[in-house]
Structure formats: structure tokens, C-alpha cells
Amino acid sequence: MRLVVTDVDSTFITAEVIELLAERAGSGERVAQVTERAMRGEIDFATSLHERVATLAGLPVSVFDEVRAEVELSPGARELVTELQARGWPLGLVSGGFAEVVEPLAASLGIEHVRANRLEVARGRLTGRVTGEIVDRAGKERALREIARLLDIPLEHTVAIGDGANDLDMLRAAGLGIAFNAKPLVCAEVDFEVTGRLDAVLDIIDTHPVR
């Protein structure tokens, strides 16, 4: 039994949801620049999250439906889900993005374990703030440990997949950390990297069994 936990934006899906939202708020270029700096580890993720989310203030909640319809799975993501389910291995989605998009996506694929940020809403519109505990770099590692503990799976039996600097703590904590289409900073810090198709991680998992 292995627990596989993957980042979502630019890993399990092809886009950064915050950028899709920002395009509708007229702040797409600014937000994309901040996202890129955060992914490279140049600025703290939590700080960058607050800065980017602030630009979304005033968007109607109907924007979530629009963005959900636009989201595309990364090549091999659906196949990865299918194979893990066939093996009876749990899969978790741990995202610095937003539950309003990630949770429906997970439900549609039969994925039960999700951790993501949540956007504050008042009178049917986004306030430009997040609510609750932030899923940042440290939060992703905590989520990995929490899901493993919940399922009674030893940490050395876990696999983490991610692409940005805010995934590094999770990748290091897992029994097997795999970079996917990742930034050079991330590739330099993990033992394995995959490009192209997400289900290619299965080859690494299968050739590196838990001892």
C-alpha cells in the first residue's frame, strides 16, 4: 500500500487556477508574474498568495463555475487516478490553490482526500481574502503527514509529486519525492523527476518499492 499525494496547479492540472481567476479580474499579467516568482522560491508563498488573492476582490462567485469548466487535467492524470484506484492505493490532492475548484474536481474523479485554500465570500462576491489555515509550503507537508496518519500508512510508504518551491517540504518528507515538469530549483532537490505525462511516476514507484 502506497499513499500518493500530488500538488494540483501545473501538476495534476495544466493551469494555475489563481491566474484563470485573475484574468477575469483584469489582473492576469500581474498575478502571473507573482506566481512565477513564488514557484521559483524568490518570495514567500503565503505573502504571494495574499497579494494575488487581493486582486480578485469583487469577482462574483459564479466565476468558479467558469474556471472549473476551463480546467484541464495534465496528460496522464486520469490514467494515474485509474491505476491507483485499481491497486487500491489512496490518492490525495494537496493544493496551494482553491477548494472551490479542487474539491469538485476531486469528487468527479473519486478522490477523497483534499487539502486546499478557501476564498472568503461576502454577499456573493470574493472579498480578496482567504479564510482558514493557509495551505502553503509547510501546510502541504502537514497535509501529507495528516493524510498518512489518517489512513495509518507509514510516511516511508508515501509518494509526493510537485513542481514548485512550495512543494519542497512535502517532497522531502515523503518516502519518495518526484518532481513533475518542475522548476530547476525543485529538480535539484529531489532524486527523481518526470516530464510529459503524470502517470510516468508509476514507473518510478514500481522500480523503487518500499523495503
SEKOL-937130 format. One line per 10 residues: number of its first residue (from 1); for each residue z negated, x negated, y of N, C-alpha, C. Coordinates in steps of 0.02 Angstrom, whole numbers, plus 50000, padded with zeros to 5 digits. Each point is the difference from the previous one (the first is absolute). Layout:
BEGIN
NUM	Z X Y Z X Y Z X Y ~ ...
END
This chain:
BEGIN
1	50000 49958 49940 50000 50042 50060 50000 49956 50062 ~ 50048 50012 50044 50002 49965 50064 50001 50053 50055 ~ 49967 49985 50055 50004 50040 50060 50048 49966 50048 ~ 50051 50036 50022 50048 49973 50048 49989 50035 50067 ~ 49990 49961 50052 49990 50026 50067 50053 49969 50046 ~ 50036 50042 50036 50052 49975 50043 49993 50024 50072 ~ 50018 49956 50045 50010 50019 50070 50056 50052 50002 ~ 50006 50036 50055 50050 50053 50005 50058 49981 50047 ~ 49987 49994 50064 50054 49988 50048 50034 49933 49987 ~ 50066 50001 49994 50041 49941 49987 49987 49969 49931
11	49962 50036 49958 49988 49978 49931 50019 50056 49953 ~ 49960 50053 49998 50016 50057 49957 50055 50043 50031 ~ 50002 50001 50067 50055 50034 50035 50035 49948 50044 ~ 50060 50018 50023 50041 49951 50035 49982 49993 50074 ~ 49966 50049 50028 49989 50001 50072 49927 49987 50018 ~ 49988 49991 50064 49932 49999 50029 49991 50068 50033 ~ 49955 50041 49974 49992 50068 50025 49981 50001 50073 ~ 49959 49953 50022 49980 49998 50070 50062 49993 50045 ~ 50051 49965 49976 50061 49991 50040 50041 50064 50001 ~ 50001 50037 49944 50035 50064 49999 49968 50049 50048
21	49934 50000 50003 49964 50043 50047 50013 49978 50072 ~ 49999 49934 50010 50009 49974 50068 50069 50015 50028 ~ 50050 50001 49957 50067 50017 50024 50001 50069 50032 ~ 49960 50045 49973 49998 50068 50026 49957 50004 50063 ~ 49959 49948 50011 49959 49998 50060 50031 49958 50056 ~ 50058 49971 49985 50034 49958 50049 49971 49930 50006 ~ 49959 49980 49951 49968 49933 50002 50021 49957 49941 ~ 50057 50016 49970 50022 49967 49939 50006 49925 50006 ~ 50033 49975 50052 50011 49928 50007 49934 49963 50010 ~ 49957 50027 50042 49936 49968 50014 49958 49997 49936
31	49997 50055 49963 49959 50004 49940 50028 49954 49946 ~ 50065 49996 49993 50031 49956 49950 49981 49927 50014 ~ 49998 49980 50063 49982 49932 50017 49927 49985 49981 ~ 49956 50048 50014 49929 49990 49983 49991 49999 49924 ~ 50036 50044 49965 49996 50001 49926 50020 49933 49972 ~ 50054 49972 50024 50025 49936 49975 49949 49945 50010 ~ 49968 49999 50058 49949 49949 50014 49940 50008 49954 ~ 49981 50062 49987 49944 50012 49955 50016 49979 49929 ~ 50061 50015 49977 50020 49982 49933 50002 49925 49990 ~ 50017 49963 50053 50001 49927 49996 49930 49970 50008
41	49951 50042 50014 49931 49975 50007 49985 49972 50068 ~ 50041 50015 50049 49990 49972 50067 49948 50038 50040 ~ 49989 50063 49983 49947 50040 50033 49963 50040 49948 ~ 49938 50016 50015 49958 50038 49955 50030 50069 49987 ~ 49999 50021 49936 50032 50063 49982 49967 50060 50035 ~ 49933 50002 50000 49966 50058 50030 50018 50006 50074 ~ 50001 49943 50035 50019 50001 50071 50071 50025 50009 ~ 50045 49976 49957 50070 50021 50005 50007 50074 49982 ~ 49960 50024 49953 50004 50071 49981 49982 50044 50059 ~ 49944 49985 50033 49978 50041 50057 50053 49998 50055
51	50029 49942 50012 50050 49993 50054 50061 50042 49984 ~ 50022 49999 49938 50060 50037 49981 49987 50076 49997 ~ 49943 50019 49972 49985 50071 49994 49992 50033 50069 ~ 49975 49962 50048 49991 50027 50068 50065 50025 50029 ~ 50056 49970 49979 50065 50021 50027 50024 50066 49971 ~ 49965 50025 49949 50021 50062 49967 49967 50062 50030 ~ 49956 49990 50048 49964 50056 50030 50048 50053 50026 ~ 49986 50063 49982 50040 50056 50023 50052 50025 49951 ~ 50014 49961 49947 50048 50023 49950 49973 50061 49964 ~ 50042 50050 49986 49976 50059 49962 49991 49982 49927
61	49956 50035 49965 49988 49985 49930 50061 50013 49957 ~ 50048 50038 50025 50062 50012 49963 50039 49936 49987 ~ 49982 49947 50037 50034 49936 49992 49990 49973 49930 ~ 49944 50017 49968 49987 49975 49933 50052 50026 49950 ~ 50019 50062 50007 50052 50028 49956 50066 49963 50009 ~ 50017 49985 50062 50062 49964 50015 50000 49931 49968 ~ 49944 49965 50008 49996 49932 49974 49998 49999 49924 ~ 49963 50047 49971 49998 50003 49926 50070 50010 49971 ~ 50041 50040 50034 50068 50012 49976 50044 49938 50006 ~ 49981 49954 50044 50040 49941 50013 49980 49941 49955
71	49940 50002 49972 49975 49944 49960 50040 49992 49936 ~ 50016 49937 49985 50036 49984 49938 49959 49951 49959 ~ 49997 50011 49935 49967 49953 49955 50039 49935 49997 ~ 49965 49945 49992 50033 49936 49990 50036 50000 49932 ~ 50054 49963 49994 50034 49996 49935 49951 49979 49946 ~ 49999 50036 49945 49956 49984 49945 49931 50031 50004 ~ 49983 50032 50056 49933 50029 50007 49990 50058 49951 ~ 50049 50045 49997 49993 50057 49956 49998 49978 49926 ~ 50041 49950 49984 50000 49973 49932 49933 49968 49983 ~ 49970 49966 50049 49934 49971 49989 49949 50053 49984
81	50000 50054 50040 49954 50055 49989 50009 50029 49930 ~ 50062 50012 49981 50015 50030 49934 49975 49956 49943 ~ 50011 49934 50006 49980 49955 49946 49924 49994 49996 ~ 49966 49996 50057 49927 49995 49999 49970 50064 49971 ~ 50028 50057 50017 49975 50063 49973 50011 50003 49924 ~ 50057 49973 49977 50013 49999 49928 49950 49956 49963 ~ 49978 49947 50033 49951 49955 49970 49929 50026 50005 ~ 49991 50051 50043 49933 50025 50011 49959 49956 50047 ~ 50036 49961 50042 49967 49956 50048 49997 50035 50068 ~ 49942 50000 50032 49994 50032 50065 50034 49960 50055
91	50026 50036 50050 50031 49970 50058 49967 50027 50062 ~ 49984 49956 50047 49971 50020 50063 50043 49979 50058 ~ 50003 50041 50052 50034 49984 50062 49948 49985 50053 ~ 50001 49940 50027 49952 49980 50051 50039 49980 50062 ~ 49991 50039 50054 50045 49993 50057 49964 49993 50067 ~ 50027 49956 50041 49979 49997 50070 50035 50053 50041 ~ 50043 50038 49967 50034 50056 50031 49958 50063 49998 ~ 50031 50057 49991 49965 50062 50014 49999 50049 49942 ~ 49941 50028 49988 49989 50046 49944 50045 50061 50006 ~ 50016 50020 50061 50041 50060 50010 50069 49993 49968
101	50022 49939 49990 50064 49987 49968 49990 49975 49928 ~ 49951 49955 49991 49990 49969 49934 49974 50049 49948 ~ 49953 50043 50019 49970 50045 49951 50051 50049 49970 ~ 50043 50033 50040 50051 50044 49970 50049 49961 49956 ~ 50018 49939 50022 50044 49959 49960 49969 49985 49932 ~ 49937 49979 50001 49964 49985 49938 49997 50060 49954 ~ 49984 50058 50029 49994 50061 49961 50066 50018 49966 ~ 50055 49989 50035 50066 50016 49972 50018 49956 49941 ~ 49967 49942 49995 50015 49953 49945 49944 49998 49948 ~ 49949 50042 50009 49946 50001 49952 49952 49941 50006
111	49996 49971 50060 49955 49943 50013 49935 50028 50028 ~ 49944 49985 49967 49937 50032 50018 49958 49959 50049 ~ 50010 49935 50004 49955 49958 50038 50034 49975 50064 ~ 49975 50023 50058 50031 49985 50064 49946 49981 50051 ~ 50013 49948 50037 49958 49982 50058 50048 49987 50058 ~ 49988 50033 50057 50043 49991 50058 49962 50022 50063 ~ 50025 49980 50057 49971 50021 50064 50019 50073 50014 ~ 49960 50031 50043 50014 50070 50018 50002 50005 50076 ~ 50050 50036 50025 50009 50008 50072 49961 50060 50025 ~ 49969 49992 50058 49961 50054 50030 50048 50050 50032
121	49984 50064 49990 50041 50054 50027 49955 50048 50039 ~ 50024 50022 50057 49965 50051 50040 50051 50049 50028 ~ 49988 50063 49990 50044 50053 50024 50073 49990 49977 ~ 50006 49977 49938 50067 49994 49971 50039 49939 50021 ~ 49967 49953 50035 50035 49940 50022 49959 49937 49985 ~ 50034 49944 49990 49966 49937 49988 49965 49978 50064 ~ 49940 49973 49992 49961 49978 50058 50014 49927 50019 ~ 50033 49964 49954 50010 49928 50012 49943 49959 49972 ~ 49959 50031 49957 49944 49964 49969 50000 50012 49925 ~ 49968 49953 49964 49990 50010 49928 49929 50025 49991
131	49987 50032 49943 49934 50026 49986 49976 49974 49933 ~ 49935 49988 49995 49971 49974 49938 50006 49925 49994 ~ 49982 49974 49942 50002 49928 49987 50072 49976 49998 ~ 50013 49945 50034 50067 49972 50003 50016 49961 49936 ~ 50058 50013 49972 50024 49961 49943 50039 49941 50028 ~ 49964 49945 50009 50031 49939 50026 50000 49948 49944 ~ 50004 49938 50017 50003 49947 49949 49939 50002 49954 ~ 49941 50002 50030 49938 50004 49960 49995 50067 49964 ~ 50024 50053 50034 49997 50067 49970 50044 50006 49938 ~ 50055 49964 49999 50043 50002 49941 49966 49967 49940
141	49967 49945 50013 49963 49967 49945 49945 50046 49975 ~ 49964 50032 50046 49947 50047 49979 50029 50056 49958 ~ 50058 50025 50021 50031 50055 49963 50018 49978 49929 ~ 50027 49941 49993 50015 49973 49933 49938 49999 49957 ~ 49946 49973 50028 49938 49995 49962 49971 50069 49984 ~ 50005 50046 50047 49973 50068 49990 50038 50037 49945 ~ 50065 49995 50001 50040 50035 49950 49987 49970 49931 ~ 49996 49933 49997 49987 49967 49936 49931 50021 49974 ~ 49951 50003 50044 49933 50020 49979 49999 50072 49977 ~ 50035 50043 50036 50003 50071 49983 50030 50010 49930
151	50049 49959 49983 50035 50007 49936 49970 49955 49946 ~ 49948 49963 50019 49966 49954 49953 50049 49948 49972 ~ 50041 49973 50044 50048 49948 49982 49978 49935 50032 ~ 49990 49947 49960 49978 49935 50028 50050 49975 50052 ~ 49975 49967 50051 50044 49976 50054 50054 49953 49974 ~ 49984 49962 49948 50050 49955 49973 50058 50036 49964 ~ 49992 50065 49989 50052 50041 49971 50041 50037 50053 ~ 49990 49982 50064 50035 50035 50053 50061 49960 50024 ~ 50049 50036 50026 50061 49970 50028 50008 50029 50070 ~ 50009 49957 50050 50011 50022 50069 50069 49977 50023
161	50034 50044 50038 50068 49985 50024 50001 50013 50075 ~ 50027 49954 50038 50004 50010 50073 50049 49953 50033 ~ 50011 50011 50065 50051 49961 50035 49976 49967 50064 ~ 49943 50022 50028 49980 49975 50065 49931 49967 50000 ~ 49983 49971 50058 49936 49964 50006 49940 50044 49985 ~ 50005 50065 50016 49943 50044 49988 49991 50016 49926 ~ 50045 49976 49957 49993 50009 49928 49967 49940 49966 ~ 49990 49946 50037 49979 49937 49969 49933 50004 49964 ~ 49950 50033 50029 49935 50003 49968 50005 50038 49934 ~ 50038 50054 49999 50011 50039 49940 50037 49959 49947
171	50051 49963 50021 50039 49960 49954 49958 49944 49969 ~ 49956 49971 50040 49958 49946 49974 49945 50026 49954 ~ 49975 50059 50014 49945 50028 49961 50022 50024 49931 ~ 50063 50022 49995 50025 50028 49937 50007 49947 49947 ~ 49999 50022 49937 50012 49953 49946 50069 49969 50004 ~ 50047 50038 50027 50069 49977 50009 50025 50026 50067 ~ 50017 49955 50045 50025 50020 50066 50074 49984 50005 ~ 50040 50049 50018 50073 49992 50002 50026 50018 50069 ~ 50036 49954 50031 50033 50013 50065 50067 50033 49987 ~ 50015 50053 50038 50064 50035 49992 50038 50002 50066
181	50060 49971 50000 50041 49996 50062 49955 49980 50058 ~ 49960 49948 49989 49944 49986 50044 50015 49948 50054 ~ 49956 49999 50050 50003 49950 50052 49983 49932 49971 ~ 50028 49945 50029 49987 49933 49974 49926 49984 49994 ~ 49960 50025 50048 49928 49988 49998 49970 50027 49936 ~ 50023 50057 49978 49973 50031 49939 50025 49963 49938 ~ 50064 49985 49998 50028 49965 49942 49965 49933 49988 ~ 49979 49968 50054 49967 49935 49994 49930 50005 49972 ~ 49971 50060 50000 49931 50009 49980 49992 50032 49931 ~ 50055 50020 49968 49995 50031 49934 50039 49959 49949
191	49986 50013 49937 50033 49963 49946 50067 50029 49981 ~ 50011 50064 50016 50061 50033 49978 50031 50040 50057 ~ 50066 50000 50001 50035 50041 50050 50061 50031 49968 ~ 50017 50059 50025 50056 50039 49975 50041 50024 50060 ~ 50065 50000 49992 50043 50029 50052 50048 50050 49966 ~ 50025 50046 50041 50049 50047 49973 49970 50064 49975 ~ 49982 50002 49936 49976 50060 49967 49925 49995 49985 ~ 49964 50054 50016 49928 49999 49990 49981 49998 49926 ~ 50039 50031 49957 49982 50000 49930 50007 49932 49967 ~ 50027 49951 50036 50004 49932 49975 49930 49970 49991
201	49950 50029 50032 49931 49975 49990 49978 50008 49928 ~ 50031 50046 49963 49981 50011 49930 50013 49937 49959 ~ 50053 49964 50015 50014 49938 49963 49944 49950 50009 ~ 49974 49996 50061 49944 49953 50013 49938 50024 49964 ~ 49985 50064 50006 49941 50027 49967 50002 49988 49924 ~ 50058 50014 49971 50006 49994 49927 49998 49929 49975 ~ 50020 49953 50042 49999 49930 49979 49936 49964 50020 ~ 49955 50036 50034 49935 49973 50018 49945 50048 49981 ~ 49991 50011 49934 49949 50047 49976 49930 49974 50015 ~ 49953 50047 50004 49930 49981 50009 49975 49966 49937
211	49966 49945 50008 49975 49962 49941 49929 50020 49986
END
